[in-house]
């Protein structure tokens, strides 16, 4: 079974329930809903996602096969430290709208599923 993590906030000085600005509206993404939807869509591939609570700490993230990072959090993530993980970015709008299609397609491409 592959393990995945959703990194939605990687700035240690910010709060967990940070609001993001996207598409001229103030929206708050829900990482639990996003990871639940990924788990449903990737159940046949035996991939399980959890929500990151480490604020993007590479030491904790390096144990995951797949690291899905929002465009907001990507500026604090050093991909060079996650050499054994597939790092997949998700746009703010896809994250806020719970649109997992792009992420699922990238995961399937990376792992040949």
Backbone as numpy.savetxt, mean C-alpha at the origin, in Angstrom:
# Nx Ny Nz CAx CAy CAz Cx Cy Cz
2.27 -18.80 0.91 1.43 -17.62 0.91 2.32 -16.38 0.91
1.99 -15.44 0.04 2.71 -14.17 -0.01 2.08 -13.19 0.98
2.90 -12.33 1.53 2.38 -11.33 2.46 2.57 -9.94 1.87
1.58 -9.10 2.11 1.64 -7.73 1.61 1.27 -6.75 2.69
1.68 -5.51 2.48 1.38 -4.46 3.46 0.99 -3.19 2.70
0.05 -2.45 3.26 -0.37 -1.16 2.71 0.29 -0.07 3.54
1.11 0.76 2.91 1.73 1.89 3.60 1.01 3.15 3.12
0.22 3.73 4.00 -0.54 4.92 3.60 -0.01 6.18 4.25
0.80 6.04 5.27 1.40 7.20 5.95 2.79 6.81 6.41
3.79 7.53 5.90 5.17 7.18 6.23 5.91 8.31 6.92
5.23 9.39 7.20 5.87 10.51 7.89 5.67 10.32 9.39
6.72 10.00 10.12 6.56 9.69 11.54 6.00 10.84 12.37
6.09 12.06 11.87 5.59 13.19 12.65 4.10 13.45 12.43
3.50 12.75 11.47 2.08 12.96 11.17 1.22 11.93 11.89
-0.04 12.22 12.03 -0.96 11.30 12.69 -1.44 10.21 11.75
-1.95 9.13 12.31 -2.40 7.99 11.52 -3.58 8.36 10.63
-4.50 9.16 11.12 -5.70 9.49 10.36 -5.53 10.77 9.55
-4.39 10.89 8.90 -4.10 12.09 8.12 -5.07 12.24 6.96
-5.48 13.45 6.69 -6.34 13.73 5.54 -5.45 14.13 4.37
-5.83 13.72 3.18 -5.04 14.03 2.00 -5.85 14.92 1.07
-5.15 15.67 0.25 -5.81 16.53 -0.72 -5.67 15.89 -2.10
-6.79 15.61 -2.72 -6.76 14.98 -4.04 -7.99 15.38 -4.82
-7.84 15.55 -6.11 -8.95 15.85 -7.03 -9.78 17.04 -6.56
-9.12 18.06 -6.05 -9.78 19.30 -5.61 -10.75 19.09 -4.46
-10.64 18.00 -3.77 -11.50 17.72 -2.61 -10.63 17.22 -1.47
-11.11 17.37 -0.28 -10.41 16.84 0.88 -11.03 15.50 1.21
-10.27 14.45 1.03 -10.78 13.10 1.27 -9.87 12.41 2.26
-10.40 11.45 2.94 -9.57 10.61 3.80 -9.66 9.18 3.31
-8.55 8.59 2.91 -8.55 7.20 2.48 -8.68 6.27 3.67
-9.20 5.09 3.42 -9.37 4.10 4.49 -8.49 2.89 4.18
-7.32 2.79 4.80 -6.41 1.69 4.49 -6.98 0.31 4.83
-7.84 0.22 5.84 -8.43 -1.08 6.18 -9.36 -1.56 5.08
-10.16 -0.66 4.53 -11.05 -1.03 3.42 -10.24 -1.42 2.19
-9.17 -0.66 1.93 -8.34 -0.94 0.76 -7.68 -2.31 0.89
-7.11 -2.61 2.05 -6.46 -3.91 2.23 -7.48 -5.04 2.21
-8.67 -4.82 2.76 -9.71 -5.85 2.73 -10.12 -6.15 1.30
-10.22 -5.12 0.49 -10.60 -5.33 -0.91 -9.50 -6.07 -1.66
-8.24 -5.72 -1.40 -7.13 -6.45 -2.02 -7.15 -7.92 -1.60
-7.42 -8.18 -0.33 -7.47 -9.56 0.16 -8.55 -10.36 -0.54
-9.70 -9.75 -0.79 -10.78 -10.44 -1.50 -10.37 -10.72 -2.94
-9.81 -9.72 -3.61 -9.46 -9.86 -5.02 -8.27 -10.80 -5.25
-7.41 -10.93 -4.25 -6.21 -11.77 -4.42 -6.26 -13.06 -3.60
-7.44 -13.43 -3.12 -7.58 -14.63 -2.28 -7.14 -15.89 -3.03
-7.48 -15.99 -4.30 -7.12 -17.17 -5.09 -5.61 -17.31 -5.25
-4.91 -16.18 -5.20 -3.46 -16.20 -5.35 -2.75 -16.37 -4.00
-3.51 -16.53 -2.93 -2.95 -16.74 -1.59 -2.03 -15.60 -1.16
-2.53 -14.38 -1.33 -1.81 -13.19 -0.89 -2.64 -12.51 0.18
-2.02 -12.20 1.30 -2.73 -11.56 2.40 -2.10 -10.21 2.72
-2.93 -9.16 2.77 -2.46 -7.81 3.06 -2.85 -7.37 4.46
-1.98 -6.60 5.07 -2.25 -5.95 6.35 -1.95 -4.46 6.18
-2.34 -3.67 7.16 -2.08 -2.23 7.14 -0.83 -1.94 7.97
0.07 -1.16 7.40 1.31 -0.79 8.09 1.01 0.14 9.26
1.57 -0.17 10.40 1.43 0.69 11.58 2.77 1.26 12.02
3.81 1.04 11.19 5.16 1.48 11.56 5.53 2.82 10.95
4.61 3.46 10.25 4.88 4.72 9.54 6.00 4.55 8.52
6.01 3.43 7.84 6.96 3.22 6.76 8.36 2.83 7.19
8.52 2.26 8.35 9.84 1.83 8.83 10.33 0.67 7.96
11.40 0.92 7.21 11.91 -0.09 6.28 12.32 -1.38 6.98
12.78 -1.30 8.22 13.15 -2.50 8.97 11.95 -3.43 9.13
10.78 -2.87 9.36 9.58 -3.70 9.50 9.00 -4.10 8.15
9.11 -3.22 7.16 8.53 -3.49 5.85 9.30 -4.54 5.06
10.59 -4.71 5.36 11.41 -5.63 4.55 10.99 -7.09 4.68
10.15 -7.40 5.65 9.68 -8.78 5.83 8.48 -9.12 4.94
7.97 -8.16 4.20 6.81 -8.39 3.35 7.24 -8.62 1.91
6.52 -9.50 1.21 6.81 -9.76 -0.20 6.36 -8.60 -1.08
5.24 -7.98 -0.71 4.65 -6.90 -1.50 4.42 -5.70 -0.59
4.92 -4.55 -1.01 4.71 -3.31 -0.25 3.98 -2.34 -1.17
2.70 -2.09 -0.88 1.89 -1.15 -1.65 1.96 0.18 -0.92
2.41 1.21 -1.63 2.64 2.52 -1.01 1.81 3.58 -1.73
1.10 4.40 -0.96 0.36 5.50 -1.57 1.35 6.55 -2.08
0.92 7.31 -3.08 1.80 8.34 -3.63 2.20 9.34 -2.56
1.35 9.57 -1.60 1.66 10.49 -0.49 2.82 9.94 0.36
2.78 8.67 0.68 3.79 8.07 1.56 5.10 7.76 0.83
5.06 7.67 -0.50 6.23 7.26 -1.27 7.43 8.19 -1.05
7.19 9.45 -0.75 8.33 10.37 -0.59 9.17 10.06 0.65
8.65 9.25 1.57 9.40 8.91 2.77 9.93 7.47 2.75
9.62 6.73 1.70 10.04 5.33 1.61 11.30 5.23 0.75
12.32 4.55 1.25 13.54 4.32 0.50 13.45 2.92 -0.12
13.12 2.88 -1.40 12.94 1.59 -2.10 14.23 0.77 -2.11
15.38 1.44 -2.04 16.66 0.73 -2.05 16.80 -0.22 -0.86
16.12 0.09 0.23 16.20 -0.75 1.43 15.23 -1.92 1.40
14.37 -1.96 0.39 13.37 -3.03 0.28 13.68 -3.91 -0.93
14.90 -4.40 -1.00 15.36 -5.14 -2.18 14.64 -6.48 -2.37
14.14 -7.08 -1.31 13.46 -8.37 -1.43 11.94 -8.24 -1.54
11.46 -7.01 -1.67 10.02 -6.76 -1.75 9.68 -6.11 -3.08
8.51 -6.43 -3.59 7.98 -5.73 -4.76 7.27 -4.49 -4.23
7.80 -3.31 -4.57 7.20 -2.05 -4.12 6.28 -1.55 -5.22
5.01 -1.40 -4.89 3.99 -1.00 -5.86 3.34 0.27 -5.38
3.33 1.28 -6.25 2.72 2.55 -5.86 1.25 2.57 -6.26
0.47 3.27 -5.46 -0.96 3.44 -5.74 -1.23 4.94 -5.70
-1.96 5.42 -6.70 -2.25 6.86 -6.74 -3.19 7.23 -5.60
-3.15 8.49 -5.23 -4.02 8.97 -4.16 -5.48 8.78 -4.53
-5.83 9.06 -5.77 -7.24 8.93 -6.16 -7.70 7.47 -6.12
-6.86 6.53 -6.56 -7.24 5.12 -6.47 -7.38 4.68 -5.02
-6.49 5.16 -4.16 -6.56 4.80 -2.75 -7.83 5.35 -2.11
-8.14 6.61 -2.38 -9.31 7.24 -1.77 -10.61 6.62 -2.26
-10.63 6.23 -3.53 -11.85 5.66 -4.12 -11.92 4.15 -3.96
-10.96 3.57 -3.26 -10.93 2.12 -3.03 -10.83 1.34 -4.34
-10.14 1.90 -5.32 -9.98 1.29 -6.63 -8.69 0.46 -6.62
-8.84 -0.84 -6.55 -7.68 -1.72 -6.44 -7.25 -2.34 -7.77
-7.94 -2.02 -8.86 -7.69 -2.67 -10.15 -6.23 -2.51 -10.59
-5.70 -1.30 -10.55 -4.33 -1.05 -11.00 -3.33 -1.82 -10.14
-3.53 -1.81 -8.83 -2.62 -2.51 -7.92 -2.67 -4.01 -8.15
-3.86 -4.56 -8.29 -4.01 -6.00 -8.55 -3.31 -6.38 -9.84
-3.48 -5.58 -10.89 -2.82 -5.87 -12.17 -1.30 -5.82 -12.04
-0.77 -4.84 -11.30 0.68 -4.74 -11.10 1.20 -5.95 -10.31
0.46 -6.37 -9.31 0.87 -7.54 -8.52 0.89 -8.78 -9.39
-0.15 -8.97 -10.18 -0.22 -10.15 -11.05 0.92 -10.14 -12.07
1.26 -8.96 -12.59 2.38 -8.85 -13.53 3.70 -9.19 -12.85
3.94 -8.61 -11.68 5.21 -8.82 -10.98 5.43 -10.27 -10.58
4.36 -10.98 -10.25 4.49 -12.35 -9.75 4.02 -13.40 -10.75
3.69 -12.98 -11.97 3.29 -13.92 -13.01 2.04 -14.71 -12.67
1.08 -14.07 -12.06 -0.16 -14.75 -11.65 -1.22 -14.65 -12.74
